[in-house]
Amino acid sequence: MGMFSRFTDIINANINSMLDKAEDPEKMIKLIIQEMEETLVEVRSTAAKQIAEKKTLLRNIRDMESRVANWQEKAELALSKHREDLAKSALIEKQSCTQKLTELNEELAQFDEYLTAVQQDSQRLQDKLTEAKRKQEAYAIRQQSAEVRLKVREKAAVHNIDEAINKFERYQQKIDRVEAEVEAYDMTSAKDLNSQFRELENDDNIEQELEQLKKKVVNG
């Protein structure tokens, strides 16, 4: 059994209140729409049957009208032939057909009244269904909006992570450049120091070689 026990339950239902109380509003609105659509199909099916019966009734009415006119013509014909007895019998049949015609017209009025009510009910149900579908569309839009916001936040988070990594890499590169400059300075300084020591050693060698040359010249 559905959430609505009869047609008037749907018409009088407060959709907003039902959705506010529901644990899963999106599931609830889907069930509401499904039951409304099924009810609308039933209402239209019933209306279609009544319309078919009305057409049959209209044919019976036309047939009875034809009978009334026919008995009227026969009564007139009998009187023209001075057959009052036959004219009377024809009028009796006419009266019987007239009574049946009255009953058929009353039945037709009831059909028209019923079909008018069904048409109004169908329209009210359609309006209610339209309202429910607007709610469903609103939920769908909210869902899409939430998904978009989530994706934006996820992208922002990834962007922040990438930015942090890029900053770290830039700092690391800067540190590497500074360390390279230090190493280059140390290497250059070390070379200068070795050069100075070699120069001192070369000076000593030159001095020794100069002394030896002096001795040789003096002794020579």
Contacts in CASP RR format, 6 or more apart in sequence:
PFRMAT RR
TARGET T0000
AUTHOR 0000-0000-0000
METHOD contacts of the structure
MODEL  1
MGMFSRFTDIINANINSMLDKAEDPEKMIKLIIQEMEETLVEVRSTAAKQ
IAEKKTLLRNIRDMESRVANWQEKAELALSKHREDLAKSALIEKQSCTQK
LTELNEELAQFDEYLTAVQQDSQRLQDKLTEAKRKQEAYAIRQQSAEVRL
KVREKAAVHNIDEAINKFERYQQKIDRVEAEVEAYDMTSAKDLNSQFREL
ENDDNIEQELEQLKKKVVNG
2 31 0 8 1.000
2 35 0 8 1.000
3 18 0 8 1.000
3 31 0 8 1.000
3 32 0 8 1.000
3 35 0 8 1.000
4 10 0 8 1.000
4 13 0 8 1.000
4 35 0 8 1.000
4 39 0 8 1.000
7 39 0 8 1.000
7 43 0 8 1.000
7 121 0 8 1.000
7 125 0 8 1.000
10 35 0 8 1.000
10 36 0 8 1.000
10 39 0 8 1.000
10 125 0 8 1.000
10 128 0 8 1.000
11 121 0 8 1.000
11 124 0 8 1.000
11 125 0 8 1.000
11 128 0 8 1.000
13 32 0 8 1.000
13 128 0 8 1.000
15 29 0 8 1.000
15 32 0 8 1.000
15 128 0 8 1.000
15 131 0 8 1.000
15 132 0 8 1.000
15 135 0 8 1.000
16 135 0 8 1.000
18 28 0 8 1.000
18 32 0 8 1.000
19 25 0 8 1.000
19 28 0 8 1.000
19 29 0 8 1.000
19 135 0 8 1.000
22 28 0 8 1.000
25 139 0 8 1.000
26 136 0 8 1.000
26 139 0 8 1.000
26 143 0 8 1.000
29 132 0 8 1.000
29 135 0 8 1.000
29 136 0 8 1.000
29 139 0 8 1.000
30 136 0 8 1.000
32 132 0 8 1.000
33 129 0 8 1.000
33 132 0 8 1.000
33 133 0 8 1.000
33 136 0 8 1.000
36 125 0 8 1.000
36 128 0 8 1.000
36 129 0 8 1.000
36 132 0 8 1.000
37 129 0 8 1.000
39 125 0 8 1.000
40 122 0 8 1.000
40 125 0 8 1.000
40 126 0 8 1.000
40 129 0 8 1.000
43 118 0 8 1.000
43 121 0 8 1.000
43 122 0 8 1.000
43 125 0 8 1.000
44 122 0 8 1.000
46 118 0 8 1.000
47 115 0 8 1.000
47 118 0 8 1.000
47 119 0 8 1.000
47 122 0 8 1.000
50 111 0 8 1.000
50 114 0 8 1.000
50 115 0 8 1.000
50 118 0 8 1.000
51 115 0 8 1.000
53 111 0 8 1.000
54 108 0 8 1.000
54 111 0 8 1.000
54 112 0 8 1.000
54 115 0 8 1.000
57 104 0 8 1.000
57 107 0 8 1.000
57 108 0 8 1.000
57 111 0 8 1.000
58 108 0 8 1.000
60 104 0 8 1.000
61 101 0 8 1.000
61 104 0 8 1.000
61 105 0 8 1.000
61 108 0 8 1.000
64 97 0 8 1.000
64 100 0 8 1.000
64 101 0 8 1.000
64 104 0 8 1.000
65 101 0 8 1.000
67 93 0 8 1.000
67 97 0 8 1.000
68 94 0 8 1.000
68 97 0 8 1.000
68 98 0 8 1.000
68 101 0 8 1.000
71 90 0 8 1.000
71 91 0 8 1.000
71 93 0 8 1.000
71 94 0 8 1.000
71 97 0 8 1.000
72 90 0 8 1.000
72 94 0 8 1.000
74 86 0 8 1.000
74 87 0 8 1.000
74 90 0 8 1.000
75 86 0 8 1.000
75 87 0 8 1.000
75 88 0 8 1.000
75 90 0 8 1.000
75 91 0 8 1.000
75 94 0 8 1.000
76 87 0 8 1.000
78 84 0 8 1.000
78 85 0 8 1.000
78 86 0 8 1.000
78 87 0 8 1.000
78 90 0 8 1.000
79 87 0 8 1.000
END
